[in-house]
Amino acid sequence: MLERDDKLVRRHFLAGWWMLLVFVAMGAALEAFHGLKLGFYVDLGNATRRLVWTLAHAHGVLLGLVNIAFAVTLDTRGMRPETARIASASLLGASVLLPGGFLLGGITVYGGDPGVGILLTPVGAALLAVSIVLVLRQVGRKEPEVKRPGGPEKKR
């Protein structure tokens, strides 16, 4: 039986919209750094910082949208509770580690190489892949009934 978990739906809607706010603001700050020609950002020796911070911004915005899409999927399609919990935890972990690794990697740059924080990004990417596989496996199944908390079962 598929279930809709209102707490997870709310958690991912909130995470997604907050991520959009934070990473869109970050994008505006990066544009300001560029427009003001701030040396720590635009100098030739800081190309690595510019790249990884741009990647942090892009991945953060994208993962914000993915969290919203996951919330919509949970709300409309439902998932098995154990699968939903694992997919949720994996997606939230990816949402922190993937852009966070890029962001931390750009704080201190070593001769063109990002800082050690960049090592968080592959872990975040793996968690994102786990979440996507779990969602695909669940969405691909045909289970006609979705149990809604506190309400009657509904045919889908």
N, C-alpha and C positions, 0 to 999 in steps of 0.2 A: 504494500500500500504506500502510495506517495503521500507526503505531507507537506504542508506549507508551514514554515516556521516564521511567525511574525517577528520574533526577536532578531533572527538572522537577516530577514528582509530589511528591517529598520537599520540594523548595524551596517549593512552594506550600502544602503542609500546614504546614510550619514557619512560613512567613510569615503564614498565616492564624491559626494558634493564637497566635503571638506578638502579632499585631495585636489579637486579642481580649483578651489579657492586658493589654496597654498601654492600650487604649482603654476597657476596662471599669474599670481602675484610674483612668484620667482621669475617667470619669464619677463614680466615687466621690469623687474629689478635688473635682470641681465641686459635688457635693452637699454636701460638707463646707464649701466656701467659702460656699455659700448658707446652710447651717444655722448657721454661725458668724457670718453677716452681715458678711463681710469687705468693706470698702468698695470695694476695687479691683475687686470682682466684682458686688456688689449695688447700689451707689449708682446713682441714676437716670442719671447721666452715663456710666455704663459698660454701658448696655444693649447697645450694639454688641458689646462684648467678650463679654458673656454669650451673645449670639446666635451669634457666630462660633465661640466655643469649644464651644458645644453642638453646632453643626454639625460641628466637627472630631471630636468624640466620636462622633456618630451615623454619620458617613461612615466613620470608622475601624473601628467595629464592623461596619458593613455590608460594607466591603471585606475585612475579615478573613474573614467568611463567604463572600464571593465567591471569595476565594483558595482556601478549602477546597473549595468547589463546583467550581472549576476543576481542582483536584487530583483530585477524584473523577471528573470528566469525562475527564481524561487517562488515569486509571487504568482506567476501565471502557470507554471508547469509543475512546481513541487518537486521534491526529491526525497529519497529515503533519508531518514534522520541521520543515520551514521555517515552516509555519503555526504550529506549537506554539511555536517560539522567538519569533516576532514577537508572538503573543498573550500569551505569558508576560512578555516585556519590557514590553509595553504595560500589562498589568495591574499589574505591580510598580511601574512608573512612576506609574500612577494611584494606587496604594496609598500612595505617598509624597506626591505632589503635591497630591492632593485634600484629604485631612485636614490635611496640612502647611500648605497655603495658608490654610486657615481658622484653624489654630492661630497661625501667624505674623501673620496679619491682625489678630488680637485682642491681640497683645502691646502694640502702640502704636496708639491710636485717635485720629483727628484730627477733632474736632468731630462725632462721630457716624458718621464714615466709617472703615472698617477700614484698617489699614496696608497698605503696598505688597505684603506677602506674599500678600494675597488674589489677586493676579494669577496665582499658581500654580494656582488652582483650575480655571479654564477649560482650562488645558493638561492637568491631570489628568483632567478630564471628557472631553476629546477622546481621550485615551489609553484611558480606560475604554470609550468607544464603539467605538474600533478593536478592542479585545480582544473585546468582545461580538459585533461583526459577524463577526470571524474564527471565533469559536467557533460561532456560528449557521450560518455557511456550511459549516463542517466537519461539524458534528453533523447537519445536514440531508442530507448525502450518504449514500448507501447503499453502503458498501464492506464486504463481508462478512467480511474477514479482518483480524485485528489481530496484528501481529508483536510478540511479547514478547521483550525482550532476554534472550538466553541460554536461550530456551525455544522449544518448538515453536509453530507458528502455530496460532491458535485461531479456530474459526468463531464468529461473533457473531450 
